[in-house]
Amino acid sequence: MVTSVDSDVLKALADPLRMQIVALLAKEALCTTHLVEETGARQTNLSNHLKILRDAGLVDTEPCGRFTYYKLRADALEAVAAEFASLAATAREAAAEGRKRSC
């Protein structure tokens, strides 16, 4: 079980549209108009998904006139990646040592 990564982060990343948004924001900061064009999703739907990503700490906002730009927080993704890398290293070590709890 992943214990140090907030479950909200995992839930946020579990949705296909939110993962698409994350992938797009990894390349550049975008506003909802750009995201509508790129994803084909409705603006209200995107706004709800962006709120979930913001609340999970994965996305920051930057006001720009009447638009709001969204940018990915690389440090938040790095924390998730580090936790999974640690779990993978532990699993490799356990397999190499043949660790198995007896019944």
PELIN-V160888 format. One record per residue. N is the residue number from 1. RES is the residue in one letter. PHI is phi in whole degrees, 0 to 359 (none if undefined). Layout:
n=<N/N>
res=<RES/RES>
phi=<PHI/PHI>
//
This chain:
n=<1/2/3/4/5/6/7/8/9/10/11/12/13/14/15/16/17/18/19/20/21/22/23/24/25/26/27/28/29/30/31/32/33/34/35/36/37/38/39/40/41/42/43/44/45/46/47/48/49/50/51/52/53/54/55/56/57/58/59/60/61/62/63/64/65/66/67/68/69/70/71/72/73/74/75/76/77/78/79/80/81/82/83/84/85/86/87/88/89/90/91/92/93/94/95/96/97/98/99/100/101/102/103>
res=<M/V/T/S/V/D/S/D/V/L/K/A/L/A/D/P/L/R/M/Q/I/V/A/L/L/A/K/E/A/L/C/T/T/H/L/V/E/E/T/G/A/R/Q/T/N/L/S/N/H/L/K/I/L/R/D/A/G/L/V/D/T/E/P/C/G/R/F/T/Y/Y/K/L/R/A/D/A/L/E/A/V/A/A/E/F/A/S/L/A/A/T/A/R/E/A/A/A/E/G/R/K/R/S/C>
phi=<none/283/252/266/269/300/297/296/293/296/296/296/280/283/273/301/292/295/294/296/299/301/298/292/288/294/274/189/288/224/261/297/300/297/293/298/298/285/259/79/281/286/301/295/296/298/300/296/294/294/297/297/295/295/298/279/83/267/226/250/246/218/294/214/65/271/253/238/266/246/225/284/269/301/297/292/292/297/295/295/298/296/295/292/297/296/297/296/296/296/294/297/298/297/293/296/273/66/294/206/282/283/274>
//
